[in-house]
Structures are given as structure tokens and as C-alpha cells.
Amino acid sequence: MSITITLRKWQAEAIKRSEHLSNGIFLEALGGRGKTICALAIAKHKKAKKIIITNNRLAILNGWIDAVKFMNFDKGVEIIIQTDRYLQNQVKKGHKLDCDVLIVDEWQNMSSDKQ
């Protein structure tokens, strides 16, 4: 079953901006305004084959799992959803961070060694 969604004006504009060559895009909006759907729509638009999504709270990551299902990505797309601590530990162990799109949700709350 294919679901069609209508993006808000700001979401469609963000997708257009993501076409420009840059090291990333920053989405900022109040809660419930569609940042999650927009980020996934950008990944889809870019035809990303591997997406990593990270946040410091499991409850938020569970919402991402639901959103990924809703967006109905192609079967060949690998989506990894993990906490920031787990991602940090993987990098410390020497694992390479390899993906087409990295989504850092609520970056201002990410953990650091100083916390």
C-alpha cells in the first residue's frame, strides 16, 4: 500500500535547499511541526541507501521507527536507528561512520564525555 503525503511549504522548500552542495542541512521548528517527516523526505529525495538516525532518548527513537514505517522506504534502503551513546562507542572502537544521510535529532541534547 502506497501512502501519499502532502508536505508543508517549509518542508518542500527544505527539500529543494538540500539539493545544493553542502555538508548538511539544519532543520529547526517547534515540536510537532514535521521535522521528522521532512528529514526522511530529504533522505528519500536524495535516494539515500544508508541512513543513520541518532537521538539520546529511546522514546524519541521509537517515534522515528514509526515514521520510517510510515514513509515506506524501498526494501534496499538500510536504516539504522541508535542512541548517541551507542554511536559514540562504536566510533571510539574504530568503527567507521558510513552512511549517505546522518540524522542527528535534538543535537543540543547529545551526550558528551563531560556529562
C-alpha positions as CSV (number, residue, x, y, z in Angstrom):
1,M,0.0,0.0,0.0
2,S,1.4,3.4,-1.0
3,I,0.7,6.4,1.0
4,T,1.0,9.9,-0.5
5,I,1.7,12.8,1.9
6,T,1.5,16.5,1.2
7,L,4.4,18.4,2.5
8,R,4.1,21.7,4.2
9,K,5.5,24.7,2.3
10,W,8.6,24.9,4.5
11,Q,9.2,21.1,4.2
12,A,9.1,21.3,0.3
13,E,11.5,24.3,0.5
14,A,13.9,22.4,2.7
15,I,14.0,19.5,0.2
16,K,14.8,22.0,-2.6
17,R,17.6,23.5,-0.4
18,S,19.0,20.0,0.2
19,E,19.8,19.8,-3.5
20,H,22.6,22.5,-3.1
21,L,26.1,21.2,-2.5
22,S,26.7,21.5,1.2
23,N,28.0,19.5,4.2
24,G,24.5,19.3,5.6
25,I,21.2,20.9,6.3
26,F,19.8,22.0,9.6
27,L,16.0,21.8,10.3
28,E,14.6,23.8,13.2
29,A,10.9,24.1,14.1
30,L,8.7,23.7,17.1
31,G,7.7,20.3,18.2
32,G,5.0,18.6,16.1
33,R,5.8,20.7,13.0
34,G,7.1,17.9,10.9
35,K,10.9,17.8,11.2
36,T,10.9,14.0,11.3
37,I,8.9,13.6,8.2
38,C,10.9,16.4,6.4
39,A,14.2,14.8,7.3
40,L,13.1,11.4,6.0
41,A,11.6,13.1,2.9
42,I,15.0,14.7,2.2
43,A,16.7,11.3,2.6
44,K,14.2,9.8,0.2
45,H,14.7,12.7,-2.3
46,K,18.5,12.1,-2.2
47,K,17.9,8.4,-2.8
48,A,19.9,7.5,0.2
49,K,20.8,3.8,0.5
50,K,22.0,4.0,4.1
51,I,20.6,6.3,6.7
52,I,21.7,6.6,10.4
53,I,19.3,8.3,12.8
54,T,20.5,9.1,16.3
55,N,19.0,10.7,19.4
56,N,19.8,10.4,23.1
57,R,16.3,9.2,24.1
58,L,14.8,5.8,23.3
59,A,11.2,7.2,23.3
60,I,12.2,9.6,20.6
61,L,13.9,6.9,18.6
62,N,10.7,4.8,18.8
63,G,8.9,7.6,17.1
64,W,11.5,7.5,14.3
65,I,10.8,3.8,13.9
66,D,7.1,4.6,13.3
67,A,7.9,7.4,11.0
68,V,10.3,5.2,8.9
69,K,7.5,2.7,8.5
70,F,5.1,5.4,7.5
71,M,7.4,6.8,4.8
72,N,7.6,3.3,3.2
73,F,11.2,3.3,2.1
74,D,12.4,0.9,-0.6
75,K,13.5,-2.5,0.6
76,G,17.1,-1.9,-0.4
77,V,17.4,1.1,2.0
78,E,19.3,0.4,5.2
79,I,18.1,2.5,8.1
80,I,20.0,2.3,11.4
81,I,18.3,3.9,14.5
82,Q,20.5,4.1,17.6
83,T,21.3,6.2,20.6
84,D,24.0,8.8,20.5
85,R,25.9,6.9,23.3
86,Y,25.9,3.7,21.2
87,L,27.1,5.6,18.1
88,Q,29.9,7.3,20.2
89,N,31.0,3.9,21.5
90,Q,31.1,2.5,18.0
91,V,33.2,5.3,16.7
92,K,35.6,5.0,19.8
93,K,36.0,1.3,19.0
94,G,37.2,2.3,15.5
95,H,34.0,1.6,13.5
96,K,33.7,3.8,10.5
97,L,30.6,6.0,10.4
98,D,29.5,5.2,6.8
99,C,26.1,6.5,5.5
100,D,24.5,8.6,2.9
101,V,22.4,10.6,5.3
102,L,23.1,11.1,9.0
103,I,20.1,12.5,11.0
104,V,21.1,13.9,14.5
105,D,17.8,14.5,16.2
106,E,17.8,17.1,19.1
107,W,21.6,17.6,18.7
108,Q,21.5,20.1,21.5
109,N,20.8,17.2,23.9
110,M,23.6,14.9,22.7
111,S,25.8,13.4,25.4
112,S,29.5,14.2,25.7
113,D,32.3,12.8,27.7
114,K,32.0,15.8,30.0
115,Q,28.4,14.9,31.1
